[in-house]
Amino acid sequence: MQNYNELLEANLEWVEKRLDLDKDYFKNLSKGQNPPFLYIGCSDSRMPIDTFTQSEPGSFFIHRNIANQVFSNDMNFLATLEYAVEQLEVEHIIVSGHYECGGIKTAHDKCRHSSIISSWLMPIKKIEVEHKEELDSLATEQERLDRLTELNVLEQLKHIFELSVIRNRIENGKYPRIHGWVLDIRSGKIVEIEIPIEEWKSKGIIPKEYQV
């Protein structure tokens, strides 16, 4: 575990290594950003997406919160999404959860925490109730938590598709492709969540113009 001073020392070492490889690295980095991906993930400290994907700075425009929630009244999130789509014109939006998520576990445990955390996680508890039959059919607590993690990602993807900034882009024909991931912290691998495109189109969740 690093202490505070070690963070600053590590930064200087990293700068020196970068400059040894490319003396113009930071000059070029400061010219602007053109990330192809908007990443909506969990705040968990073990989930640095650039590390998991071996990506360089500038690859991901990032929004993170507890349990990777997408709320239509979250101005922080909405501003991030609009900027990513309208200004940066990202090519892909990724909503990513992860197994062993503290937010998922807390929601499952009936949110026995402060009113703020309970309120934030209440939508996950609702997902659990809506899918009770499926979750109860699984053999172990671990399987139920893992599946709840996946169902949470799917629910947030629905919310993305239902937002006007995304629907307008889709209907106009120039839009980012939308993906769901779960990071498997137990193996380090990314699990891609299948989106039921045609089913959601039939229900009006996804505009008919959307193509993968």
Salt bridges, closest charged atoms under 4 A:
ASP24 OD2 - LYS23 NZ 3.42
ASP44 OD2 - ARG46 NH2 2.71
ASP44 OD2 - HIS98 NE2 3.62
GLU56 OE1 - ARG18 NH2 2.89
GLU86 OE1 - ARG169 NH1 3.34
GLU89 OE2 - LYS174 NZ 3.52
GLU100 OE1 - LYS105 NZ 2.84
GLU100 OE2 - ARG186 NH1 2.75
GLU128 OE2 - HIS108 ND1 2.40
GLU128 OE1 - LYS125 NZ 2.79
GLU134 OE1 - HIS131 ND1 3.76
GLU134 OE2 - ARG147 NE 2.61
ASP136 OD2 - LYS132 NZ 2.60
GLU141 OE2 - HIS108 NE2 2.58
GLU141 OE1 - ARG144 NH2 3.19
ASP146 OD2 - ARG186 NH2 2.60
GLU150 OE1 - ARG147 NH1 3.01
GLU155 OE2 - HIS159 NE2 3.23
ASP184 OD1 - ARG186 NE 3.97
GLU199 OE2 - LYS203 NZ 2.97
GLU209 OE2 - LYS208 NZ 3.33
